[in-house]
Amino acid sequence: MKKVLAAVAIGCAAALTLVGCGGGDNRANNSVDELVSNYGYQWTDPTKPILNEKGAQEISFNVYSSKNASAKDYNDMDIMQSLYDSTNVYVSWENVSETIYNEQKSLKLGRHDGIDAIYHAGLSANDVLTYGTRRSTLLPISDYLDYMPNFKKILQDRPEIKKQITNVDGKIYALPRIEEMGLKQNPNLLFLNKNWTIAAIKGGAVTGITEAQVVDGLQLTSAQMEALLTYFKQNDMNGNGSANDERPMTFVNNNWQGNQCDLYGMFGLNDNPEHRVIKDGRVTYTVLDDAFKTATQFLHNWVSNGLIDQVSFEQTQDQFLANGKGGVKDEKYGAFYWWESETVVSTPANYICCKPLMGPDGKQTVSVSNNPEISTGELVFFKDTPNVEVLLTYFDRHYSPEISAQINYGPIGIAFQEEKDENGKLVAKDPPAGKTTDEVRLENSPMGICYLSAETWENTVEMEPRAKLRLERLEKYATPYYDSNSVKPVPNLQFTSEELDVLLKYQTTIDNYLRDNILKWLRNGLSDSAWEMHKTKAMSNSVGIGAILEVYQAAYDRYIAEN
C-alpha cells in the first residue's frame, strides 16, 4: 500500500494550489454537482469507483483512530489498499494507541484541526448529545442517507436498529458496528473437568451421577456441584504433588463474558454485570430482589470455603486465560465459566460443557447480557469536513457483506480463502504456522463499522468453526433455560439532556457502591438487617438507583412506543 499512497501523495502535492490535500482549511469544498461533473462522484453502483482518477489525485481525507497494539497501521492494511483500489477514495489514517485516544478524545472532538472523522470513536450517549446537539460539531449523518445506499437500506429493513442509534432530536450522528451472531445475549457456559469429576465419583464424594453421565450436557444440582468443588479443593487433582494449586471454580468477576452471573441463575435471577434487565416490561435492578440476597449468602459459603477461588474477583481476562494453559499436570481449573474450553485450557478434551446449575429450590436459568450486538458511536464525522458526501459513500461500502467480513476478520487471501465454497460463501483460511486465528485477525483487520447480519452468515460468509461451536453449545445449554418473553436485555436507549444529567450524577456512584458491597457480601456474608438497609440506601438519593430507574423506564417506554 505504501507504493500506492506515495503516488497519491505526489499527486496531492501537485494539486495543492487547487484543492489542498491531507486536511486543513485550504481544501476546496465542492458541491455534489461539482463532485459529479469534475471528479466522477457516484454513489449508486457499488461495483464502480466512487471517484474518477482526477478525484483520486485531488481529494483526500484524514481519519483519526485508536488501534489495537497488535494491529498493523491502517495505512498498511491490505483491506484498506483494496478499498482504495475499488473506490479511488484516499483516506490517510492517523493511528494512536487506545490509551492515547482516551486521553485525547475530548480534545479531538472539541477541536479537530484537519481531522475529518473519528473511527473507533466509542462515543457515549452523552458525547453524542454534547457534540452533536449542544455544540453542533458532529455531522448529522441522517441528512445524507441518499449518498449511503447500504446504510439507508439497513435502516429501512431494520427499524429496531434505527431506534437504537437515533438521537432524541431525530438525528443520527454516529455510525454503528453491527455483528449479529446470537452469541452475546447469554455469554456464559459452564465447563467442568471430566477427569476430576470421575475421580470424585469413584471416591464417593458425590452421588446421583455416574461416570457414564460425565459428558456434554451433564445436569448438576447446586448440592452436587458443591460436593465436587469440595473434593477438588481437598485433593491433589492434577497429580503434581501439591493440593494447593487447584482452583475448584473460577471466572472473571464482572467481565462481559465468563463472569459470575450464571451462578445467580440457581435462584431464578437473570443477572448481568450491570444488574439491570427488562422484566415484564419494566426496567429492574436484580440487586433489589430478595432472591439476590439469598443467592449471595449461598455463594458466600462457597467463597469462604475456598470452593470459588478468591482470585476470581481480582484477575483480568488475560490472566484468567493465561492461568488455564498447560498440560494435565498443570491443570488448575475444576470448573469455570467461558464461551468455550478451547480458548481457556490447553486440554479442552478433558472438559465437558454442563447445563446451568439447578438451585436448592430447583430453579435454573442463565444470565442476560446488556452487551448488544449493535455497538453505537463507532464512527463520527465533523460538520465542516470538505466533500463529506464522498467520505460517507466510502464508509458506506464498509457495510456491504464481503467488505464487512474483511473489516471484521481480515482480507481475502489472509483471513479468507481465495476461492469461495460451493454455496458462494467466503470461508475462513487456516492461520499460518505459529499463529492463531485471533493473532491473524488482530493484525490484519480494523474491526470497525460493519454489518454482519443473520442474512450475511446465511448467504455470504461461512461462520468460523469456533463461532459455530459457541453457538451450538449456547443453543443446547443456555438459551433453552432463558424465558425471553418475560426477561429481556436493556437495549441501546436514547436519553434527553435532562435524563443524561441524572445518569451522569448517579451512575458512577451506583457502579462503585454495588461493586464494593457485593464483593464484601460474598466474602463476609450478608445478614437480613444489612440487606434491608441496603435496599433503603440503594433507592435513596445518596446512591440513586431509584432515580436511574425512572430515567431508564422513560427512555424504554419511548423506545417501545416508536414505530
Disulfide bonds with the S-S distance in Angstrom:
Cys12-Cys21 2.04
